Amino acid sequence: MTQARQFTPEFLWQMGRVGSYDANEKDVLYSVSYYSVADNKSRSVIKLNGKTLTEGQSSEYSPRFMKDGKHIAYLAADKAGKTQLFIMSDDGAVRQQVSFCDKDIDDYLFSPDESKVILIHQVACKSPRYADLPKANAHIEDEVMYRHWDEWVETIPHPFVATFDGSKVGTERDLLAGEPYECPMKPFGGIEQLCWSPDSRQVAYTCRKLTGLDYATSTDSDIYLYDIGTGKTHNLCKPEGYVRPKVDYTLSLRDQAVNHQSGDLNMGYDTNPQFSADGKYIAWQSMRQDGYESDRNRLCVLNLEDGTKTYVAEDFDSNVDAFCWNMQPKKHTLYYIGVWHGETHVYSTDLKGNVKKLTEGQYDYTGVRFCGKRLVCGRQSMREPTDLYAVDLKTLAVSQLTDENKAIKAEVDWGTVEPRWSKTVDGKDLLSWIVLPPHFDKNKKYPTLLFCEGGPQSPVSQFWSYRWNLMIMAANGYVVVCPNRRGLPGFGSAWNEEISTNYGGHCMDDLLSAIDDAVRNLPYVDKDRLGCVGASFGGYSVYWLAGHHDKRFKAFIAHDGIYNFEQQYAETEEAWFTNWDLGGAPWHKDRPEIQRTYANSPHLFVDRWDTPILCIHGERDYRIVASQAMAAFNAARYRQVPAQLLILPEENHWVLKPQNGILWQRTFFAWLDKYLR
C-alpha cells in the first residue's frame, strides 16, 4: 500500500481520531481513538500536547483539566470492568480512582469550585412483567418509542450530583428522581447538555419532559435550572404555569405544531446551556418550531436578572452549531461555529447581535472553546481529518496544535477539491464541490459520481467522513460531484426549508442540474460512465433518481435510504421526523402537500428502474428500517434489474465496526468498478 501511495480503506481505519478535548492558555488535552481491524475494536488514549498519557490497553477518555491545571480527570474501567472516574497527574505518573459507583459513569462534570460533580448514570425505565419468567426473551410494548436509533429502550440517562472532597466522590442525588425523562437526551446528547453556574450552586440541564406518543412526535425540549440547596427546578423556556396544548393525533401533527407557536415559548429543541462568567446570563441553542428537528439553531441569551431573552446571531441566517462564552470578567462576547456556503467557520457576536467572522479558508471548524487569549477548535476538510487548532483572538492567526495522522498523510497521494457554481432550473446559484483524483489530468476522461447528501438537512461542507470518504473515491480514480442542493443549511433559511414535504421537488432538480452542468462544462467528466451514490436522504435520492434519471447513470448505490414512504411513516421511531418532513400520515389524504409527498415515494416508480443498483442497510437502524433496502432489492430483482444487497446485522444508520467498514468500502468499489470501468 505504501509503495502504491494510494489512500485505501485500510489506511483510513489506521487513522487516529481526535475526540473530546480540553484546553487552557498554554496546554491542550485530548483523547484519540485508534482502531484494530484484526481485533475489530477501538481503544482510546489521552494525550497532553501530543504526549500520550495512557498506561494500559484499555480505553481512557473524556479528559478534563482540574482547576489547578496540574491534574487531569478522566473516565476508564476499574478492575471489575465498570466505568469510573479517575484523576491523574499531568505527566500520567500518579493515578487515583475517585468514584466507586454501583453503575457505570457515562460522563461527568465538576462544579467550578470542585466541591461537587455531576455523574451521568443509566437508570431502568422498564420492569419485567413476570418475575417468575427470567429467561423469557420478548418485548411487550404498550406505547411507541419503544426503541430509538439502534437500541430497545430499557434504560434512560439521569444526572446525579455527588459531593467531592478532592480524593473521593461521595453521596449522589438524582436530579430527576422519579421522573421518566432523559437527561442528556438520546441518542446523541452528552455532558454539553448540562452546565454549572459560576457559584457552583445551580445546574442548568436540557430535558424533553415527555413520554410515549408525545415524546415520539415532539422536539420540545427545554432548559431547566436546578437549585442544589433547595432541590427546586425552574423551567427557563416556558412561563410559570404553562400547560402544553392538547394534541389531536387524528389530525396532521405538522400543522398543529406550527399552530402551537404562541409568542416566544421556545417550542422546539432547546439544548446545551452555558452561563456567562459573571452568572448574569445563560445562553443556549434554540429551535423555534415543535416537531422540526432541522429548524434553524438560534443562539438564545437569557438575562437572569430581568428574564428577557435575546437572539444574538440573527444576522447569520444559518445554524449555530456550537458556541462558548468569553469567560473573562465583564466580557459578554460569544463565539460560535456555523456553516455558510459549504464551509463552517468561527464567528463572534455581542449581546446586541453584532456578528463578525473570525476564520477563513476551505475548512470546517468542528467546535470552539475559550482559552484566555485564544480559541481552541477542531478543524477538518474533505482532504484532512480532524485536528486541533488555536485562533489568536487579537491577530486571528490560526496555528495547528495537533497532527495526529502526519505519517499516514505523508504516505499517500491526495486528491483536490474545488468549488463550482452553476445555475438551477429556476435560475438560482448552486454550489457543488468537485473532487478530483490524485495526479489529475484534465485531458483524460474520468468515471464520475454524483454524491447525494443525507440528513436530509445536513450541509455538503468541508466534512471528513470515515465511511463516505471523498478522498478514497478520488484515490480509486473517480471524479465526485457534491451539490449543496435545496434543503441544506448555509444558503439561507428559505433554501434550507424548501425540502420539507417536497422531497421530489427542486432538491432532486438540483442534483440533476449539478451532474448535467458537469457533463456539459467539465471535459474530463465521462458522460458514459456516471454513477449516483448516497446514504439516508441520499439513499432516498438514489432510489428516486433510479426512476427519473433518463438513462444518465450506469450504476446506483443506496445506503440506509427510504424506498417506501408509507412503510417509513409507520415503522420509524422518531415520528416527529416523518410528521414534519412528509407532512403527516398517508391517511391524511385531504392535504395537498401530503398527497404530493406520497406521490413521490420511490417504490411507485420501480417500473422505470433499468440500471444496476446496490442496496446497503444496517439491521440495527431504527430510524430507517432495513426492510426498506430489502424491499428495494427485491423489487429490482423482480424487475430483472441487476442488483446486490448488503445487510449489516450489527450496524445502525452508520458503519462503526472496522471490518464492516472495510467490507463496506470493498463492496462499494467492486460495484462501481463493475459498471463504470
C-alpha positions as CSV (number, residue, x, y, z in Angstrom):
1,M,0.0,0.0,0.0
2,T,2.8,2.4,0.8
3,Q,4.6,1.8,-2.5
4,A,1.4,2.5,-4.4
5,R,0.8,5.7,-2.4
6,Q,-3.0,5.1,-2.8
7,F,-5.3,6.1,0.0
8,T,-7.2,2.9,0.9
9,P,-9.8,1.8,3.5
10,E,-7.0,0.1,5.4
11,F,-5.2,3.4,5.7
12,L,-8.5,5.1,6.7
13,W,-9.0,2.7,9.6
14,Q,-5.4,3.2,10.8
15,M,-6.0,6.9,11.4
16,G,-6.2,8.2,14.9
17,R,-9.5,10.0,15.5
18,V,-9.3,13.1,17.7
19,G,-12.2,13.1,20.2
20,S,-13.1,15.2,23.2
21,Y,-10.7,17.9,24.3
22,D,-10.0,20.5,27.0
23,A,-7.5,23.4,26.9
24,N,-6.1,26.3,28.7
25,E,-3.9,29.2,27.7
26,K,-0.8,27.0,27.1
27,D,-1.8,23.3,27.1
28,V,-4.2,21.2,25.0
29,L,-5.6,17.9,26.4
30,Y,-7.5,15.5,24.2
31,S,-8.4,11.9,23.5
32,V,-7.6,9.9,20.4
33,S,-9.3,6.7,19.3
34,Y,-7.3,4.0,17.4
35,Y,-8.9,1.0,15.6
36,S,-7.7,-2.5,15.2
37,V,-9.1,-4.2,12.1
38,A,-7.8,-7.6,13.3
39,D,-9.5,-7.3,16.7
40,N,-12.5,-5.4,15.2
41,K,-12.5,-2.8,18.0
42,S,-11.1,0.5,19.2
43,R,-9.1,1.9,22.0
44,S,-9.0,5.5,23.3
45,V,-5.9,7.2,24.7
46,I,-5.3,10.5,26.4
47,K,-2.7,13.0,25.1
48,L,-1.3,16.2,26.5
49,N,0.3,18.5,24.0
50,G,1.0,15.4,21.8
51,K,2.4,13.2,24.6
52,T,0.5,10.0,25.3
53,L,-0.5,9.6,29.0
54,T,-2.4,6.3,28.7
55,E,-0.9,3.4,30.7
56,G,-2.7,0.2,29.7
57,Q,-4.5,-1.5,26.8
58,S,-8.0,-0.4,28.0
59,S,-9.6,2.8,26.9
60,E,-9.1,6.1,28.8
61,Y,-11.2,9.0,27.6
62,S,-13.2,12.2,28.4
63,P,-10.1,14.1,29.8
64,R,-10.6,17.4,31.6
65,F,-8.2,19.7,33.5
66,M,-8.8,20.1,37.2
67,K,-8.7,23.8,38.3
68,D,-5.1,23.6,39.5
69,G,-4.0,22.8,35.9
70,K,-1.7,20.0,37.2
71,H,-4.2,17.2,37.4
72,I,-6.5,15.6,34.9
73,A,-9.8,13.9,35.4
74,Y,-10.9,11.1,33.0
75,L,-13.0,8.0,32.6
76,A,-11.7,4.4,32.5
77,A,-12.7,0.9,33.5
78,D,-11.9,-0.2,37.0
79,K,-10.6,-3.7,37.9
80,A,-14.2,-5.0,37.7
81,G,-14.7,-3.6,34.3
82,K,-17.1,-0.8,35.4
83,T,-16.5,2.7,34.0
84,Q,-15.4,5.0,36.9
85,L,-13.9,8.5,37.4
86,F,-10.1,8.8,37.8
87,I,-7.7,11.6,38.4
88,M,-4.0,11.6,37.3
89,S,-1.1,13.9,37.5
90,D,-0.4,15.8,34.3
91,D,2.6,13.5,33.5
92,G,0.4,10.5,33.9
93,A,2.6,9.0,36.6
94,V,0.2,9.2,39.6
95,R,-3.3,7.8,39.1
96,Q,-6.2,7.5,41.6
97,Q,-9.7,6.1,41.2
98,V,-12.1,8.6,42.9
99,S,-15.5,7.1,42.2
100,F,-16.8,3.7,43.3
101,C,-20.3,3.8,41.9
102,D,-22.6,0.8,41.5
103,K,-23.4,1.9,37.9
104,D,-21.2,2.8,35.0
105,I,-20.5,6.5,34.6
106,D,-21.4,7.7,31.1
107,D,-19.9,11.2,31.6
108,Y,-19.2,13.8,34.3
109,L,-18.7,17.5,35.0
110,F,-17.1,19.1,38.1
111,S,-18.5,22.2,39.6
112,P,-16.3,25.3,39.3
113,D,-15.3,25.0,43.0
114,E,-14.8,21.2,42.6
115,S,-16.8,20.5,45.7
116,K,-19.4,18.6,43.6
117,V,-19.5,16.6,40.4
118,I,-22.3,15.7,38.0
119,L,-22.3,12.0,37.1
120,I,-24.4,10.5,34.3
121,H,-25.8,7.1,35.0
122,Q,-28.3,4.9,33.2
123,V,-31.5,4.1,35.2
124,A,-34.0,1.4,34.4
125,C,-37.2,2.7,32.8
126,K,-39.0,-0.7,32.5
127,S,-39.7,-3.5,34.9
128,P,-40.1,-7.2,34.0
129,R,-43.8,-8.1,33.7
130,Y,-43.4,-11.6,35.0
131,A,-40.6,-12.1,37.6
132,D,-41.1,-15.8,37.5
133,L,-40.1,-16.0,33.8
134,P,-36.5,-14.5,34.0
135,K,-35.4,-16.4,30.8
136,A,-38.3,-15.3,28.6
137,N,-36.9,-13.3,25.7
138,A,-39.6,-10.9,24.5
139,H,-40.6,-7.3,24.3
140,I,-44.2,-6.4,25.3
141,E,-44.9,-2.7,24.5
142,D,-47.9,-0.5,25.2
143,E,-46.6,2.7,23.7
144,V,-44.5,4.0,20.8
145,M,-40.8,5.0,21.1
146,Y,-40.0,1.5,22.5
147,R,-36.8,1.6,20.5
148,H,-34.6,4.5,19.5
149,W,-31.8,4.9,17.0
150,D,-30.2,1.4,17.5
151,E,-31.4,0.1,20.8
152,W,-34.6,-1.1,22.5
153,V,-35.2,1.4,25.2
154,E,-34.7,-0.3,28.6
155,T,-32.8,2.4,30.4
156,I,-32.5,6.2,30.3
157,P,-29.7,8.6,31.4
158,H,-30.1,10.7,34.5
159,P,-27.8,13.3,36.0
160,F,-26.7,12.7,39.6
161,V,-24.9,15.3,41.7
162,A,-22.3,14.0,44.1
163,T,-20.1,15.5,46.7
164,F,-16.3,15.5,46.1
165,D,-13.7,16.1,48.8
166,G,-10.7,16.2,46.5
167,S,-10.0,12.5,46.6
168,K,-13.3,10.6,46.6
169,V,-16.8,11.0,45.2
170,G,-19.4,10.9,47.9
171,T,-23.2,10.8,48.2
172,E,-25.1,11.1,45.0
173,R,-28.5,12.7,44.3
174,D,-30.6,12.1,41.2
175,L,-31.7,15.5,39.8
176,L,-34.6,13.8,38.0
177,A,-35.5,11.3,40.8
178,G,-38.8,9.6,40.0
179,E,-39.1,11.3,36.6
180,P,-39.2,9.1,33.5
181,Y,-37.3,11.6,31.3
182,E,-33.9,11.5,29.6
183,C,-31.0,13.9,30.5
184,P,-28.9,14.1,28.4
185,M,-31.3,13.3,25.6
186,K,-30.9,10.3,23.5
187,P,-29.4,9.3,21.1
188,F,-26.6,11.9,20.8
189,G,-26.8,14.1,23.8
190,G,-23.8,14.3,26.1
191,I,-22.5,16.3,29.0
192,E,-22.7,19.5,26.9
193,Q,-26.4,19.4,27.7
194,L,-25.7,20.4,31.3
195,C,-23.7,23.1,33.0
196,W,-22.8,24.6,36.4
197,S,-23.5,28.1,37.5
198,P,-20.2,30.0,38.3
199,D,-21.0,29.9,42.0
200,S,-21.5,26.1,41.9
201,R,-25.0,26.4,43.4
202,Q,-27.1,25.6,40.4
203,V,-27.2,23.2,37.5
204,A,-28.8,24.0,34.2
205,Y,-29.8,21.0,32.2
206,T,-31.6,20.0,28.9
207,C,-34.6,17.8,29.0
208,R,-37.7,16.9,27.0
209,K,-40.2,16.1,29.7
210,L,-42.5,13.9,27.5
211,T,-43.0,10.2,27.2
212,G,-44.6,7.7,24.8
213,L,-46.6,9.2,21.9
214,D,-45.9,12.8,23.0
215,Y,-42.2,12.1,23.1
216,A,-42.2,10.4,19.7
217,T,-44.0,13.3,18.0
218,S,-42.4,16.4,19.7
219,T,-39.0,18.0,19.7
220,D,-40.0,20.4,22.5
221,S,-37.1,20.2,24.9
222,D,-36.4,22.9,27.5
223,I,-33.6,24.3,29.7
224,Y,-34.2,23.7,33.4
225,L,-32.4,25.3,36.4
226,Y,-31.9,23.1,39.4
227,D,-31.0,24.7,42.8
228,I,-28.6,22.5,44.7
229,G,-29.6,23.9,48.1
230,T,-33.4,23.8,47.8
231,G,-33.8,21.0,45.3
232,K,-36.3,23.1,43.3
233,T,-36.4,23.1,39.5
234,H,-37.4,26.1,37.3
235,N,-38.1,26.0,33.5
236,L,-36.2,28.8,31.8
237,C,-38.1,28.4,28.4
238,K,-41.7,28.4,29.5
239,P,-43.6,30.8,31.8
240,E,-44.8,29.6,35.2
241,G,-48.0,27.6,34.9
242,Y,-47.6,26.9,31.2
243,V,-49.7,24.0,30.1
244,R,-48.8,22.1,26.9
245,P,-51.6,22.3,24.3
246,K,-53.5,19.1,23.8
247,V,-52.6,17.3,20.6
248,D,-55.2,15.7,18.4
249,Y,-53.3,12.7,16.9
250,T,-56.0,12.1,14.3
251,L,-55.0,15.3,12.5
252,S,-51.9,16.4,10.8
253,L,-49.3,17.0,13.5
254,R,-47.2,19.3,11.4
255,D,-50.0,21.9,11.2
256,Q,-50.7,21.6,14.9
257,A,-47.0,22.1,15.7
258,V,-47.0,25.3,13.7
259,N,-50.2,26.4,15.4
260,H,-48.8,25.9,18.8
261,Q,-46.3,28.8,18.3
262,S,-47.6,31.4,20.8
263,G,-45.1,34.2,21.4
264,D,-41.5,33.1,22.2
265,L,-42.2,29.9,24.1
266,N,-39.2,28.0,22.8
267,M,-41.4,25.2,21.4
268,G,-38.6,23.3,19.5
269,Y,-35.3,21.9,20.6
270,D,-33.6,24.0,23.3
271,T,-30.2,22.5,24.2
272,N,-26.7,23.0,25.6
273,P,-26.9,25.8,28.2
274,Q,-23.8,27.8,29.2
275,F,-23.5,30.5,31.9
276,S,-21.6,33.8,31.3
277,A,-18.6,34.3,33.6
278,D,-20.5,36.6,35.9
279,G,-23.5,34.4,36.1
280,K,-25.8,37.2,34.9
281,Y,-26.7,35.5,31.6
282,I,-27.3,32.0,30.3
283,A,-27.1,31.1,26.6
284,W,-28.3,28.0,24.7
285,Q,-29.1,26.8,21.2
286,S,-32.8,27.1,20.4
287,M,-35.1,26.0,17.6
288,R,-38.4,27.8,17.3
289,Q,-40.8,25.1,15.9
290,D,-42.0,22.0,17.6
291,G,-41.5,18.8,15.6
292,Y,-39.0,20.3,13.2
293,E,-35.7,18.7,14.1
294,S,-33.8,20.6,11.4
295,D,-35.1,24.0,12.2
296,R,-32.5,26.8,12.4
297,N,-30.5,26.6,15.6
298,R,-30.6,30.1,17.0
299,L,-28.4,31.4,19.9
300,C,-30.6,32.5,22.7
301,V,-29.4,34.6,25.7
302,L,-31.5,34.9,28.8
303,N,-30.9,37.8,31.2
304,L,-31.3,36.0,34.6
305,E,-31.9,39.4,36.3
306,D,-34.9,40.6,34.3
307,G,-36.0,37.5,32.4
308,T,-35.6,38.9,28.9
309,K,-34.5,36.7,26.0
310,T,-32.4,37.9,23.1
311,Y,-31.3,36.1,20.0
312,V,-27.8,37.3,19.2
313,A,-26.9,35.7,15.9
314,E,-29.9,36.7,13.8
315,D,-27.7,38.4,11.2
316,F,-26.4,34.9,10.4
317,D,-29.1,33.1,8.5
318,S,-27.8,29.6,9.3
319,N,-27.3,27.3,12.3
320,V,-25.3,28.0,15.4
321,D,-23.7,24.5,15.7
322,A,-21.6,25.0,18.8
323,F,-20.7,28.1,21.0
324,C,-18.9,29.3,24.1
325,W,-18.7,32.5,26.2
326,N,-15.7,34.7,26.6
327,M,-15.1,33.9,30.3
328,Q,-13.1,37.0,31.2
329,P,-14.7,39.2,33.8
330,K,-17.2,41.7,32.5
331,K,-17.0,40.3,29.0
332,H,-20.2,39.2,27.3
333,T,-18.9,38.1,23.9
334,L,-19.9,34.7,22.5
335,Y,-18.1,32.6,19.9
336,Y,-19.8,30.1,17.7
337,I,-19.4,28.0,14.6
338,G,-21.8,27.8,11.7
339,V,-21.9,26.8,8.1
340,W,-22.1,29.3,5.2
341,H,-21.6,28.4,1.5
342,G,-20.2,25.0,2.2
343,E,-17.7,26.0,4.9
344,T,-18.0,26.0,8.7
345,H,-16.2,28.9,10.4
346,V,-15.8,30.6,13.7
347,Y,-17.9,33.8,14.4
348,S,-18.3,36.1,17.3
349,T,-21.3,38.1,18.5
350,D,-22.0,40.5,21.3
351,L,-25.3,40.8,23.2
352,K,-26.6,43.3,20.6
353,G,-26.2,40.8,17.8
354,N,-23.2,42.3,16.0
355,V,-21.8,39.2,14.2
356,K,-18.2,39.0,13.0
357,K,-16.5,36.2,11.0
358,L,-13.1,35.2,12.6
359,T,-11.7,32.5,10.4
360,E,-11.3,31.9,6.6
361,G,-10.4,29.0,4.3
362,Q,-11.8,25.9,2.7
363,Y,-12.4,24.1,6.1
364,D,-15.0,23.0,8.6
365,Y,-14.4,24.1,12.2
366,T,-16.0,21.5,14.4
367,G,-16.0,23.0,17.9
368,V,-14.9,26.1,19.8
369,R,-13.5,26.6,23.4
370,F,-12.4,29.8,25.0
371,C,-8.9,29.6,26.5
372,G,-7.9,33.1,27.6
373,K,-6.2,34.8,24.7
374,R,-7.1,32.1,22.2
375,L,-9.9,29.8,21.0
376,V,-9.1,26.1,20.6
377,C,-11.1,24.5,17.9
378,G,-11.4,21.2,15.9
379,R,-10.9,21.6,12.2
380,Q,-11.2,19.3,9.2
381,S,-11.8,19.4,5.5
382,M,-12.5,16.9,2.7
383,R,-8.8,16.4,2.4
384,E,-7.8,16.1,6.1
385,P,-9.2,14.5,9.2
386,T,-9.9,16.5,12.4
387,D,-7.1,18.1,14.3
388,L,-7.0,20.8,16.9
389,Y,-6.1,24.4,16.1
390,A,-5.8,27.7,18.0
391,V,-7.2,31.0,16.9
392,D,-5.4,34.0,18.4
393,L,-8.2,36.4,19.5
394,K,-6.0,39.5,18.9
395,T,-4.5,38.7,15.5
396,L,-6.9,36.0,14.3
397,A,-3.9,34.0,13.3
398,V,-4.6,30.2,13.2
399,S,-2.0,27.7,14.4
400,Q,-2.1,23.9,14.4
401,L,-1.9,22.2,17.7
402,T,-2.1,18.5,16.8
403,D,-1.1,16.5,13.7
404,E,-2.3,13.0,14.7
405,N,-2.0,11.4,11.2
406,K,1.1,13.1,9.9
407,A,2.8,9.9,9.0
408,I,-0.2,8.4,7.1
409,K,-0.8,11.7,5.3
410,A,2.8,11.7,4.1
411,E,2.5,8.1,2.7
412,V,-0.4,8.7,0.2
413,D,-1.2,11.0,-2.7
414,W,-4.3,13.2,-2.2
415,G,-7.0,14.4,-4.4
416,T,-8.0,18.0,-4.7
417,V,-11.3,19.8,-4.0
418,E,-12.6,22.8,-6.0
419,P,-15.8,24.8,-5.6
420,R,-18.1,25.2,-8.7
421,W,-21.1,27.4,-9.0
422,S,-23.8,26.6,-11.6
423,K,-27.5,27.5,-12.2
424,T,-30.6,25.6,-11.1
425,V,-33.7,25.0,-13.2
426,D,-35.2,28.2,-11.7
427,G,-32.1,30.3,-12.2
428,K,-30.6,30.2,-8.7
429,D,-27.0,29.7,-7.8
430,L,-25.9,26.2,-6.8
431,L,-22.6,25.4,-5.2
432,S,-21.0,22.0,-5.8
433,W,-17.7,20.7,-4.6
434,I,-15.8,18.9,-7.4
435,V,-13.4,16.3,-6.0
436,L,-10.6,15.4,-8.4
437,P,-8.3,12.3,-8.3
438,P,-4.6,12.4,-7.4
439,H,-2.3,13.2,-10.3
440,F,-5.4,14.6,-12.1
441,D,-5.0,15.1,-15.9
442,K,-7.5,17.5,-17.4
443,N,-7.1,15.8,-20.8
444,K,-8.3,12.4,-19.6
445,K,-11.9,11.2,-19.2
446,Y,-12.8,10.0,-15.7
447,P,-15.8,8.0,-14.4
448,T,-17.8,10.4,-12.3
449,L,-20.0,10.0,-9.3
450,L,-22.9,12.2,-8.2
451,F,-22.8,12.4,-4.4
452,C,-26.3,12.8,-2.8
453,E,-26.2,14.2,0.7
454,G,-28.2,12.9,3.6
455,G,-29.6,14.5,6.7
456,P,-31.9,15.4,4.9
457,Q,-30.7,18.9,6.0
458,S,-27.0,18.3,6.6
459,P,-24.6,20.6,4.7
460,V,-22.2,19.5,2.0
461,S,-19.5,21.4,3.7
462,Q,-15.8,20.5,4.2
463,F,-16.6,17.3,6.1
464,W,-14.3,14.4,6.7
465,S,-16.1,11.0,6.8
466,Y,-14.8,7.6,7.8
467,R,-17.4,6.0,5.5
468,W,-18.3,8.4,2.8
469,N,-14.8,9.4,2.4
470,L,-14.3,11.5,-0.8
471,M,-10.5,11.1,-0.9
472,I,-10.9,7.3,-1.2
473,M,-13.4,7.8,-4.0
474,A,-10.8,10.1,-5.7
475,A,-8.0,7.6,-5.0
476,N,-10.0,5.0,-6.9
477,G,-9.9,7.2,-10.0
478,Y,-13.4,8.8,-9.6
479,V,-14.3,12.5,-10.0
480,V,-17.1,13.3,-7.5
481,V,-19.7,16.0,-7.9
482,C,-21.1,17.1,-4.5
483,P,-24.0,19.5,-4.8
484,N,-25.4,21.7,-2.0
485,R,-28.9,21.1,-3.2
486,R,-32.1,22.6,-1.9
487,G,-32.8,21.6,1.7
488,L,-29.3,22.3,3.1
489,P,-28.2,25.0,5.6
490,G,-25.6,27.6,4.7
491,F,-27.6,29.4,2.0
492,G,-30.4,31.0,4.0
493,S,-33.5,29.6,5.7
494,A,-35.7,29.7,2.6
495,W,-33.2,27.4,0.7
496,N,-32.9,25.1,3.7
497,E,-36.7,24.8,4.3
498,E,-37.8,24.2,0.7
499,I,-37.3,20.5,1.0
500,S,-39.9,19.8,3.7
501,T,-43.0,17.9,2.2
502,N,-41.3,18.3,-1.2
503,Y,-38.8,15.5,-1.5
504,G,-39.4,15.1,-5.2
505,G,-39.1,18.9,-5.9
506,H,-36.2,21.2,-6.6
507,C,-33.9,19.2,-4.4
508,M,-34.0,16.5,-7.0
509,D,-33.8,19.0,-9.8
510,D,-30.6,20.4,-8.2
511,L,-28.9,17.0,-8.1
512,L,-29.6,16.5,-11.8
513,S,-28.7,20.1,-12.7
514,A,-25.3,19.7,-11.0
515,I,-24.4,16.5,-12.8
516,D,-25.7,17.9,-16.1
517,D,-23.6,21.0,-15.7
518,A,-20.5,18.8,-15.0
519,V,-21.1,16.8,-18.2
520,R,-21.6,19.9,-20.3
521,N,-18.8,22.1,-19.0
522,L,-16.1,19.8,-17.5
523,P,-14.4,18.0,-20.4
524,Y,-12.8,15.4,-18.1
525,V,-16.2,14.1,-16.9
526,D,-17.2,11.0,-18.9
527,K,-20.9,11.1,-19.6
528,D,-20.9,7.4,-20.5
529,R,-19.6,6.4,-17.0
530,L,-21.7,8.2,-14.5
531,G,-22.7,6.7,-11.1
532,C,-25.0,8.0,-8.4
533,V,-24.4,7.3,-4.7
534,G,-25.9,8.4,-1.3
535,A,-27.0,7.5,2.2
536,S,-30.1,8.3,4.3
537,F,-31.8,11.1,2.4
538,G,-29.1,10.5,-0.1
539,G,-30.3,6.8,-0.3
540,Y,-33.8,8.0,-0.9
541,S,-32.4,10.3,-3.6
542,V,-30.8,7.3,-5.3
543,Y,-34.0,5.3,-5.2
544,W,-36.0,8.2,-6.5
545,L,-33.5,9.1,-9.3
546,A,-33.4,5.4,-10.3
547,G,-36.9,6.0,-11.6
548,H,-36.3,9.5,-13.1
549,H,-32.7,9.7,-14.4
550,D,-33.5,9.3,-18.1
551,K,-30.6,6.9,-18.5
552,R,-27.9,9.3,-17.3
553,F,-26.4,6.8,-14.8
554,K,-24.8,3.4,-15.3
555,A,-24.8,2.4,-11.6
556,F,-26.6,3.3,-8.3
557,I,-25.7,2.8,-4.7
558,A,-28.2,3.5,-1.9
559,H,-27.3,3.2,1.8
560,D,-30.0,3.4,4.5
561,G,-32.4,5.1,2.2
562,I,-36.2,5.4,2.2
563,Y,-37.8,3.3,-0.5
564,N,-41.4,3.4,0.5
565,F,-42.9,6.4,2.3
566,E,-46.0,4.7,3.7
567,Q,-43.7,2.0,5.1
568,Q,-41.4,4.6,6.5
569,Y,-44.2,6.6,8.3
570,A,-45.4,3.6,10.2
571,E,-42.0,2.0,11.1
572,T,-39.6,4.8,12.0
573,E,-39.2,5.6,15.8
574,E,-38.8,9.4,15.6
575,A,-42.3,10.2,14.4
576,W,-41.6,14.0,14.6
577,F,-39.3,13.5,11.5
578,T,-42.0,12.0,9.3
579,N,-44.7,14.2,10.6
580,W,-42.7,17.3,9.6
581,D,-40.8,16.2,6.5
582,L,-43.5,14.1,4.9
583,G,-46.3,16.4,6.2
584,G,-48.2,13.8,8.0
585,A,-49.6,10.3,7.8
586,P,-50.6,8.7,4.5
587,W,-54.2,8.6,5.7
588,H,-54.4,12.4,5.9
589,K,-55.4,12.3,2.3
590,D,-57.1,15.6,2.1
591,R,-53.9,17.6,2.5
592,P,-52.3,18.6,-0.9
593,E,-48.7,18.6,0.5
594,I,-49.2,15.1,1.9
595,Q,-50.6,14.0,-1.4
596,R,-47.5,15.4,-3.1
597,T,-45.2,13.7,-0.6
598,Y,-46.6,10.2,-1.0
599,A,-46.8,10.6,-4.8
600,N,-43.0,10.9,-4.8
601,S,-42.4,7.6,-2.9
602,P,-39.6,5.8,-4.9
603,H,-41.4,2.5,-4.9
604,L,-44.1,4.0,-7.2
605,F,-41.5,4.3,-10.0
606,V,-39.9,0.9,-9.9
607,D,-41.5,0.2,-13.3
608,R,-38.9,2.7,-14.7
609,W,-35.9,1.1,-13.0
610,D,-33.4,0.0,-15.6
611,T,-30.0,0.4,-14.1
612,P,-27.9,-1.8,-11.7
613,I,-28.4,-0.9,-8.1
614,L,-26.6,-1.9,-4.8
615,C,-28.8,-1.6,-1.7
616,I,-27.0,-1.4,1.7
617,H,-28.6,-1.2,5.1
618,G,-27.8,-1.7,8.8
619,E,-30.2,-4.0,10.6
620,R,-30.0,-2.0,13.8
621,D,-31.1,1.1,12.0
622,Y,-34.4,2.0,13.6
623,R,-34.7,5.5,12.0
624,I,-34.9,3.9,8.6
625,V,-35.6,0.2,9.0
626,A,-33.6,-2.4,6.9
627,S,-36.8,-3.7,5.3
628,Q,-36.6,-0.6,3.1
629,A,-33.4,-1.9,1.4
630,M,-34.7,-5.4,1.3
631,A,-37.9,-4.3,-0.5
632,A,-35.9,-2.2,-2.9
633,F,-33.5,-5.0,-3.7
634,N,-36.4,-7.5,-4.1
635,A,-38.3,-5.1,-6.4
636,A,-35.2,-4.6,-8.6
637,R,-34.7,-8.3,-9.0
638,Y,-38.4,-8.9,-9.7
639,R,-37.8,-6.3,-12.5
640,Q,-34.7,-8.3,-13.6
641,V,-32.6,-5.3,-12.9
642,P,-29.0,-6.3,-11.8
643,A,-28.9,-5.7,-8.0
644,Q,-27.0,-6.6,-4.9
645,L,-28.0,-6.4,-1.2
646,L,-25.5,-5.8,1.6
647,I,-27.1,-6.1,5.0
648,L,-25.0,-5.4,8.1
649,P,-26.8,-7.0,11.1
650,E,-24.7,-5.2,13.8
651,E,-24.7,-1.7,12.3
652,N,-27.1,1.2,12.8
653,H,-27.5,4.2,10.5
654,W,-23.7,4.3,10.3
655,V,-21.0,1.7,9.9
656,L,-18.9,1.7,13.1
657,K,-17.0,-1.7,13.3
658,P,-13.7,-1.7,11.4
659,Q,-14.1,-5.0,9.5
660,N,-17.7,-4.0,8.5
661,G,-16.3,-0.6,7.4
662,I,-13.7,-2.2,5.1
663,L,-16.2,-4.7,3.8
664,W,-18.5,-1.7,3.0
665,Q,-15.7,0.0,1.0
666,R,-14.8,-3.1,-0.9
667,T,-18.4,-3.8,-1.8
668,F,-18.9,-0.2,-2.8
669,F,-16.0,0.0,-5.2
670,A,-16.5,-3.5,-6.6
671,W,-20.0,-2.5,-7.6
672,L,-18.9,0.8,-9.2
673,D,-15.9,-0.7,-10.9
674,K,-18.0,-3.4,-12.4
675,Y,-20.3,-0.9,-14.2
676,L,-18.1,2.2,-14.6
677,R,-14.7,0.9,-15.6
